[in-house]
Amino acid sequence: MQVTTTFTIEGYRIVEYRGLVRGITVRAPTIAQGIVGGLKNIIGGRIGAYTEMCEQAREQAYESMLEHAEEVGANAIVGV
């Protein structure tokens, strides 16, 4: 499936819009990640476990968006 931030795909013509598609996910840190995150919050610094958790959530939401597009019969997603 083609996904683009633009509202057109060069060489293709949009003949029908299937509506808005979306992907969402909610993730929570483990107890250990929460403790480490709390300590990092006090002393400062990047929280690697949280960064990884956010990246996994973003990827999961993207995959969910693709699945939703397939469910409505879309063959591309424009304007992401």
VEXMIBA-509580 format. One line per 10 residues: number of its first residue (from 1); their letters; for each residue x, y, z of C-alpha. Coordinates in nm, 2 decimals, padded with zeros to 4 digits. Example, Ala and Ser with C-alpha at 12.3 -4.5 7.8 and 13.67 -1.06 7.14 Angstrom:
REM residues 2
1) AS) 01.23,-00.45,00.78; 01.37,-00.11,00.71
This chain:
REM residues 80
1) MQVTTTFTIE) 00.00,00.00,00.00; 00.13,00.34,-00.09; 00.14,00.60,00.19; 00.24,00.96,00.13; 00.23,01.30,00.30; 00.12,01.47,-00.02; -00.24,01.48,-00.15; -00.15,01.32,-00.48; 00.06,01.02,-00.60; 00.25,01.10,-00.92
11) GYRIVEYRGL) 00.13,00.88,-01.21; -00.20,00.79,-01.03; -00.55,00.94,-01.03; -00.77,00.93,-00.72; -01.11,00.81,-00.83; -01.27,00.76,-00.49; -01.21,00.86,-00.14; -01.28,00.60,00.13; -01.27,00.84,00.42; -01.03,00.90,00.71
21) VRGITVRAPT) -00.82,00.61,00.82; -00.64,00.60,01.15; -00.43,00.39,01.38; -00.40,00.43,01.76; -00.23,00.24,02.03; -00.18,00.28,02.40; 00.13,00.15,02.58; 00.23,00.16,02.94; 00.57,00.12,03.09; 00.67,-00.18,03.30
31) IAQGIVGGLK) 00.73,-00.12,03.67; 01.11,-00.13,03.61; 01.08,00.12,03.33; 00.87,00.34,03.55; 01.13,00.33,03.83; 01.42,00.41,03.59; 01.21,00.68,03.42; 01.14,00.84,03.76; 01.51,00.84,03.85; 01.60,00.99,03.51
41) NIIGGRIGAY) 01.34,01.25,03.56; 01.51,01.35,03.89; 01.87,01.36,03.75; 01.79,01.44,03.39; 01.87,01.27,03.07; 01.72,01.07,02.79; 01.50,00.78,02.90; 01.59,00.51,02.65; 01.32,00.26,02.76; 01.05,00.53,02.71
51) TEMCEQAREQ) 01.20,00.63,02.38; 01.19,00.27,02.26; 00.83,00.23,02.40; 00.72,00.54,02.20; 00.88,00.41,01.88; 00.71,00.07,01.92; 00.37,00.25,01.98; 00.43,00.47,01.67; 00.50,00.16,01.45; 00.20,-00.02,01.60
61) AYESMLEHAE) -00.03,00.28,01.53; 00.11,00.30,01.17; 00.04,-00.07,01.11; -00.31,-00.03,01.26; -00.37,00.26,01.01; -00.27,00.04,00.72; -00.51,-00.24,00.84; -00.79,00.01,00.87; -00.72,00.13,00.51; -00.74,-00.22,00.39
71) EVGANAIVGV) -01.07,-00.28,00.58; -01.24,00.01,00.39; -01.10,-00.11,00.06; -00.84,00.16,00.01; -00.52,00.10,-00.20; -00.33,00.41,-00.09; -00.33,00.66,00.19; -00.26,01.03,00.11; -00.21,01.33,00.33; -00.05,01.16,00.62
